[in-house]
Amino acid sequence: MPPPSFSRATAIQSLRTHEGIERLRFNLEEEHMLKMDWVMTLLKHTLTPVQVARALVQVYPFSLLCRFLKQCSPCPEKHRDMP
């Protein structure tokens, strides 16, 4: 049972706030996925392997893209394990 100070208006406002937060979360996830799709397309189809390597070296400590180096590499599979 809710506390005595808990009113119907508070409950309605709480539900609206929760719905707004859920919409914001969905929108942020959609935006993130669109940006990652754009970055992956850029890395896989537009830049050369040397350009990708240079870009990743420049942003290394500040970007999570370095985690996806193997996935994004435009090199053929047989060359991925080469140093």
Secondary structure in CASP SS format (residue, H / E / C, confidence):
PFRMAT SS
TARGET T0000
AUTHOR 0000-0000-0000
METHOD secondary structure of the structure
MODEL  1
M C 1.00
P C 1.00
P C 1.00
P C 1.00
S C 1.00
F C 1.00
S C 1.00
R H 1.00
A H 1.00
T H 1.00
A H 1.00
I H 1.00
Q H 1.00
S H 1.00
L H 1.00
R H 1.00
T H 1.00
H H 1.00
E H 1.00
G H 1.00
I H 1.00
E H 1.00
R H 1.00
L H 1.00
R H 1.00
F H 1.00
N H 1.00
L H 1.00
E H 1.00
E H 1.00
E H 1.00
H H 1.00
M H 1.00
L H 1.00
K H 1.00
M H 1.00
D H 1.00
W H 1.00
V H 1.00
M H 1.00
T H 1.00
L H 1.00
L H 1.00
K H 1.00
H H 1.00
T H 1.00
L C 1.00
T C 1.00
P H 1.00
V H 1.00
Q H 1.00
V H 1.00
A H 1.00
R H 1.00
A H 1.00
L H 1.00
V H 1.00
Q H 1.00
V H 1.00
Y H 1.00
P H 1.00
F H 1.00
S C 1.00
L H 1.00
L H 1.00
C H 1.00
R H 1.00
F H 1.00
L H 1.00
K H 1.00
Q H 1.00
C H 1.00
S C 1.00
P C 1.00
C C 1.00
P C 1.00
E H 1.00
K H 1.00
H H 1.00
R C 1.00
D C 1.00
M C 1.00
P C 1.00
END
